[in-house]
């Protein structure tokens, strides 16, 4: 294992900022673990309904602070996209070719998810499954797709966003929330925050590319300012403390995004920026870097299929009855302990999905196209082939 990791490290360009890959991997794994920990499918007769331990045990709310890492993903996404666009322009690659390549890598793995769940939903309905249960399963399986639509739209708008100050979209979020919650405006106004809210970390990523966030002072300002603003909004403005949606709660910070989740994201971006140097040092270790490279190679596959892994385990487990931590109401420490024991099973189910569908992602760039993620192949008679692929 160590020899393979060293070969991966040797194949990595010396000028690659490995902290970027580490932050992306942490963001993806944070979302996955967050969903696995706070999403419960409770068996009620023949039906399955969604529930959350945050609904019954609100003292677990800090879990949502640890694993709601979308802001970090958009920060890294903005940084990588603006840097990639500048590189493409320098090489004379037109915008439409650059955008087509990026969106192909983004959406080709989606086809497999939609195709499988279309067939699965039809099979379940024809077999007599309750419509409510099928709707719950499909909604959970396809819920990650909203993020891809937003990310694709921001990617397409990258040429317009390279110089945009993050304060502008932050001001939009602030005014939308003032209209919604302060002046009794219509709730549909909140959907403007789906774009504006995630524009804030995305344009911070563009500022990172411009070199405006290199000083540690920038990270401390984002961390302190974002944390203070979030605490104030939760304590005095009535925003929920949870940074994810909770069933039965009248207001969600995430659906659509509120000012609280955006300021919380600023604090997360501050932490990410402060950790860059430590991550760069940590990624010099061959095994750590090889693990991060592997996650980045399959980031879309992991993101798109982790909910399917959860539901496949839950459905299979029903054959043995209502199992603790899998089908029971998440209202006790016993459920939490049992759910932690199920995590390795979810990982195994996700590994099966990865083995079956990773080719959709790794072939998304087209034949002959290279990315800058390190990819190590199995040893052969001719030695070990190591490929460096561009992100």
C-alpha positions in Angstrom: 0.0 0.0 0.0 2.8 2.4 0.9 4.6 1.7 -2.3 1.5 2.4 -4.3 0.9 5.6 -2.4 4.5 6.7 -3.1 4.0 6.1 -6.8 0.8 8.2 -6.8 2.7 11.0 -5.0 5.6 10.8 -7.5 3.1 11.1 -10.4 1.5 14.3 -8.9 2.8 17.6 -10.4 5.1 19.4 -8.0 3.1 22.7 -8.4 -0.3 21.1 -7.5 -2.0 22.6 -4.5 -3.0 19.4 -2.6 -4.9 21.4 0.0 -7.6 22.1 -2.6 -8.1 18.4 -3.2 -8.1 17.8 0.6 -10.8 20.4 1.1 -12.9 19.0 -1.7 -12.7 15.5 -0.3 -13.5 16.7 3.2 -16.6 18.6 1.8 -17.9 15.6 -0.1 -17.4 13.2 2.8 -18.9 15.7 5.2 -22.1 15.7 3.2 -22.2 11.9 3.0 -21.6 11.4 6.7 -24.1 14.1 7.6 -26.9 12.4 5.5 -26.1 9.0 7.0 -26.2 10.3 10.5 -29.3 12.6 10.4 -31.5 10.8 7.8 -33.7 7.9 9.1 -36.1 5.8 7.2 -38.7 4.5 9.8 -40.7 1.4 9.0 -44.4 1.9 9.6 -46.1 -1.3 8.5 -45.3 -1.7 4.8 -44.4 2.0 4.4 -41.2 3.9 5.0 -41.2 7.5 6.2 -38.4 9.9 6.7 -37.4 11.1 10.2 -34.4 12.8 11.8 -32.7 12.4 15.2 -32.5 16.2 15.3 -36.3 16.2 15.5 -36.4 14.1 18.6 -33.0 15.1 20.1 -32.3 18.7 19.4 -29.2 18.6 21.5 -27.6 16.8 18.6 -27.8 20.0 16.5 -24.0 20.5 16.5 -23.8 17.4 14.3 -25.3 19.6 11.5 -22.6 22.2 12.1 -19.9 19.6 11.5 -21.3 17.9 8.5 -23.1 20.6 6.5 -20.0 21.4 4.3 -21.6 22.6 1.1 -20.1 26.1 1.5 -16.6 24.6 1.4 -17.4 22.7 -1.7 -18.6 25.9 -3.4 -15.5 27.7 -2.2 -13.3 25.1 -3.8 -15.5 25.0 -6.9 -15.2 28.7 -7.4 -11.5 28.6 -7.0 -10.9 25.7 -9.3 -13.4 26.9 -12.0 -11.9 30.4 -12.2 -8.4 29.0 -12.2 -9.3 26.5 -14.9 -11.0 29.2 -17.0 -7.9 31.4 -16.9 -5.8 28.4 -17.9 -8.1 27.7 -20.8 -8.0 31.2 -22.0 -4.2 31.2 -21.9 -4.1 28.1 -24.0 -6.6 29.6 -26.5 -9.5 27.2 -25.6 -12.8 28.9 -26.3 -15.4 29.3 -23.6 -17.9 26.9 -25.1 -15.4 24.1 -25.3 -14.3 24.7 -21.7 -17.9 24.8 -20.4 -18.9 21.6 -22.4 -16.0 19.7 -20.9 -16.8 20.7 -17.4 -20.5 20.1 -17.6 -20.0 16.7 -19.3 -17.8 15.6 -16.3 -20.5 16.9 -14.0 -23.6 15.5 -15.5 -22.6 12.2 -17.2 -22.7 10.3 -13.9 -26.2 11.7 -13.3 -27.6 9.7 -16.2 -26.8 6.4 -14.4 -28.6 7.5 -11.2 -31.7 8.7 -13.0 -31.8 5.6 -15.1 -31.5 3.2 -12.2 -34.1 5.0 -10.1 -36.6 5.3 -12.9 -36.5 1.5 -13.4 -36.5 0.9 -9.6 -39.5 3.2 -9.0 -41.5 1.5 -11.8 -40.6 -1.9 -10.4 -41.7 -1.0 -6.9 -45.0 0.5 -8.0 -45.8 -2.5 -10.2 -44.9 -4.8 -7.3 -47.5 -3.1 -5.1 -45.4 -0.8 -3.0 -47.2 2.2 -1.5 -46.9 5.3 -3.6 -45.8 7.4 -0.6 -42.9 5.0 0.1 -41.7 5.1 -3.5 -41.9 8.9 -3.5 -39.9 9.1 -0.3 -37.2 6.8 -1.7 -37.0 8.6 -5.0 -36.9 12.0 -3.4 -34.0 11.0 -1.1 -32.1 9.3 -3.9 -32.4 12.3 -6.3 -32.1 15.0 -3.6 -28.3 15.6 -4.4 -29.2 16.7 -7.9 -30.4 20.1 -6.8 -26.9 20.9 -5.8 -25.6 19.9 -9.3 -28.1 22.2 -11.1 -26.9 25.2 -9.0 -23.3 24.3 -9.4 -23.7 23.9 -13.1 -25.4 27.4 -13.4 -22.6 29.0 -11.4 -20.0 27.2 -13.5 -21.6 28.5 -16.7 -21.6 32.0 -15.3 -17.9 31.9 -14.2 -16.7 34.5 -16.7 -19.1 37.0 -15.2 -18.2 36.0 -11.6 -14.4 36.2 -11.7 -14.4 39.8 -10.4 -17.7 39.8 -8.4 -17.3 40.9 -4.8 -18.9 38.4 -2.5 -20.6 41.2 -0.6 -23.0 41.7 -3.5 -24.7 38.2 -3.3 -24.5 38.5 0.5 -26.5 41.7 0.3 -29.1 40.0 -1.9 -29.5 37.2 0.7 -29.9 39.8 3.5 -32.5 41.8 1.7 -34.5 38.7 0.6 -34.6 37.5 4.3 -35.6 41.0 5.4 -38.5 41.0 2.9 -39.6 37.4 3.8 -39.2 37.4 7.6 -39.2 41.1 8.5 -41.8 42.6 6.2 -44.0 39.5 5.7 -43.2 39.1 2.0 -44.1 36.0 0.0 -42.2 32.9 0.8 -41.3 32.2 -2.8 -38.8 35.1 -2.6 -36.6 32.7 -0.7 -35.8 30.8 -3.9 -33.6 33.8 -5.0 -31.3 32.7 -2.3 -30.6 29.4 -4.0 -28.4 31.2 -6.4 -27.4 34.2 -4.3 -26.6 32.1 -1.2 -24.2 29.8 -2.9 -22.7 32.6 -4.9 -21.2 33.9 -1.7 -18.7 31.0 -1.2 -18.3 30.6 -5.0 -17.1 34.2 -5.4 -14.9 33.8 -2.4 -13.2 31.0 -4.4 -12.7 33.4 -7.2 -11.2 35.9 -4.8 -8.9 33.1 -3.6 -7.8 32.7 -7.3 -7.1 36.4 -7.5 -4.8 36.1 -4.5 -7.0 38.2 -2.2 -7.3 35.6 0.5 -3.7 34.5 1.0 -3.2 36.2 4.3 -4.3 34.4 7.4 -6.1 37.6 8.4 -8.7 36.9 5.7 -9.5 33.5 7.2 -9.8 34.9 10.7 -12.1 37.7 9.6 -14.4 35.2 7.8 -14.4 32.8 10.8 -15.0 35.4 13.5 -17.5 37.5 11.5 -19.4 34.5 10.2 -19.6 32.8 13.6 -20.7 36.0 15.4 -23.3 36.7 12.7 -24.7 33.2 12.8 -24.9 33.2 16.6 -26.7 36.5 16.6 -29.2 35.4 14.0 -30.0 32.2 15.9 -30.2 33.9 19.3 -32.1 37.0 18.5 -33.6 36.7 15.0 -35.4 33.4 15.3 -33.3 31.4 12.8 -33.1 27.6 13.5 -29.9 26.4 15.1 -29.7 23.4 12.8 -27.9 24.0 9.5 -30.0 21.3 7.8 -33.7 20.8 7.4 -35.5 19.0 10.2 -38.9 17.3 9.5 -41.7 19.0 11.3 -39.7 22.3 11.8 -41.5 25.3 10.4 -38.4 26.9 9.0 -35.4 25.4 7.3 -32.0 27.1 6.9 -31.2 25.1 3.8 -34.4 24.8 1.8 -34.1 27.5 0.5 -30.9 28.9 2.0 -31.2 31.6 4.7 -28.9 34.3 5.8 -27.9 32.1 8.8 -26.7 29.3 6.6 -24.8 31.7 4.4 -23.0 33.4 7.4 -22.3 30.0 8.8 -20.8 29.1 5.4 -18.5 32.2 5.7 -17.2 30.8 9.0 -16.6 27.4 7.4 -14.8 29.1 4.5 -12.6 30.9 7.1 -11.7 27.6 8.7 -10.9 26.1 5.3 -8.6 29.0 4.4 -6.8 28.8 7.8 -6.2 25.1 7.4 -4.6 25.3 4.0 -1.0 25.2 5.2 -1.6 22.4 7.6 -3.3 20.4 4.8 -0.4 21.0 2.4 2.0 19.6 5.0 -0.3 16.7 5.7 -0.7 15.9 2.0 3.1 15.4 1.7 2.5 12.0 3.4 2.1 9.5 0.6 -0.8 7.5 2.2 -2.8 10.5 3.1 -2.4 12.0 -0.4 -3.3 8.7 -2.1 -6.5 8.5 -0.1 -7.5 12.1 -1.0 -6.7 11.5 -4.6 -8.9 8.4 -4.6 -11.8 10.3 -3.2 -11.4 13.1 -5.7 -11.3 10.6 -8.6 -14.8 9.3 -7.5 -16.2 12.4 -5.8 -19.3 12.6 -8.0 -19.9 8.8 -7.7 -19.7 9.0 -3.9 -21.9 12.1 -3.8 -24.6 10.8 -6.2 -24.9 7.2 -4.8 -24.5 7.6 -1.0 -28.2 8.0 -0.5 -28.9 4.9 -2.6 -26.4 3.0 -0.5 -28.4 4.1 2.6 -31.7 3.0 1.2 -30.4 -0.3 -0.2 -29.2 -1.2 3.2 -32.4 -0.2 4.8 -34.6 -2.1 2.3 -32.4 -5.2 2.6 -32.5 -5.0 6.3 -36.3 -5.2 6.3 -36.0 -8.9 5.4 -34.7 -9.4 9.0 -37.4 -7.3 10.6 -37.3 -3.8 12.1 -33.7 -3.3 13.0 -32.4 -0.7 15.6 -30.7 2.3 14.1 -32.1 1.3 10.6 -35.9 1.2 10.8 -36.7 2.4 14.3 -37.7 6.0 15.4 -34.5 8.0 16.0 -35.4 9.2 19.5 -32.8 7.8 21.8 -29.1 7.4 22.4 -29.6 3.7 21.7 -30.6 4.7 18.1 -27.5 6.9 17.8 -25.2 4.0 18.9 -26.9 1.6 16.6 -26.7 4.0 13.6 -22.9 4.4 14.2 -22.6 0.6 14.0 -24.4 0.7 10.6 -22.0 3.1 9.1 -19.5 0.4 7.9 -22.4 -1.4 6.2 -23.3 1.9 4.4 -19.7 2.2 3.3 -19.7 -1.4 2.0 -23.0 -0.7 0.0 -21.5 2.5 -1.3 -18.4 0.6 -2.4 -20.6 -1.7 -4.4 -22.3 1.3 -6.1 -18.8 2.7 -6.7 -17.6 -0.4 -8.4 -20.7 -0.6 -10.6 -21.0 3.0 -11.7 -17.5 4.7 -11.3 -16.9 4.3 -15.1 -19.6 6.9 -15.8 -17.5 9.5 -13.9 -14.0 8.4 -14.9 -14.9 8.3 -18.5 -16.8 11.6 -18.4 -14.0 13.6 -19.8 -13.9 11.9 -23.1 -11.3 9.6 -24.6 -7.9 11.0 -24.6 -8.8 13.8 -22.2 -6.8 14.2 -19.1 -7.5 15.7 -15.7 -5.2 16.5 -12.9 -6.4 14.0 -10.4 -3.8 11.3 -9.8 -5.0 7.9 -11.0 -2.9 4.8 -10.3 -3.6 1.6 -12.2 -2.9 -2.0 -11.1 0.5 -3.3 -11.7 1.0 -5.3 -14.9 3.8 -7.1 -16.5 5.2 -3.8 -17.7 5.2 -2.2 -14.2 2.7 0.1 -12.6 1.1 2.7 -14.8 0.3 5.9 -13.1 -1.8 8.6 -14.8 -2.2 12.2 -13.8 -5.6 13.5 -14.8 -6.7 17.1 -14.8 -9.7 18.3 -12.8 
